[in-house]
């Protein structure tokens, strides 16, 4: 390989750029856009609205999105798909021309290329690019690959609207313990090896020979890139020239204490439960439970991270302002199921309750370790029966009160909110139920 090849440079930033030119990430075949849209967790607009805009955002007019480090386009295309009926703008920024080419071809197949503006540059260039300010900034899996992640954060903050929100994903230190041991092994093994294909071959040979005692092998089920992502995935996971990983205390010291941001964690498909110590210590004694409950939230989240050991990444929303989460207990909020691509319905929960003939039932979600015994309550079934993603709690409650079973002694709003609260808390904790506020000029949902 030529010494002029940036992949052989001593400059880690040059090597990172060369990696993503040679191996655009994540690997995507544009033709697959004809049969599916890839959903990206933190970019679900219902979830984003619930956590960052008190459920009040309408994403138009003039809503602006920056995907900083957009890679091959998952986030940009999913956002453009959700914003297809608005005048919102999506700016896709990436340092890799090869990745942008893949993203542009994917967007063209979907018809979203006219909604997405593609810019090839580093996010560190944002203060000089004159792109304006953004209501939402997505920066997934990028800051941890910079030589100075804080410089990257400063660049993002320079273009974030005062009341805007960011979605950030960085690596988790404890969950990647085996990854870093294997990275160290491969750095020694590949010392002096400039050819990336040879580095990958050596890595695959090591993976095939590892004993069961190896820490990466012990936790291999946590990591899929080296299997599902081909050479690009393996290189990104095990041969990347530069990455940083964080603990919960690290994130608080950096983002909260230093920059004054407010964080709301939401792990892929698991929501905030991986950050609750009760998730991993369900059999704790009453004394221990009381001790855990009394701790500051950052300490509770730190304990959960240490107890679980499986957080390979930290994904979260960050805002300058506190109190951005939609409040439970108000009539003018619509409860809705936020899965844009596979949306459940209230009727599904009615069937679940009916299947158990009004008896307590166990609500489980294995990936999130949700395992709760739920009481059907007196009104829960009726609330779910009228829940359609359009009616507000106020409209739902009025319908419940009109049912024959409750007409003689109609419950007030407080009783209905209290009865439904355990279900709301359980489903909201894993992002399966969120809230959107009814706009002042929005037509009221029919009965």
Order of alpha helices (4+ residues) and beta strands (2+ residues): alpha-alpha-beta-alpha-beta-alpha-beta-alpha-beta-alpha-beta-alpha-alpha-alpha-alpha-alpha-beta-alpha-beta-alpha-alpha-alpha-beta-beta-alpha-beta-beta-alpha-alpha-alpha-beta
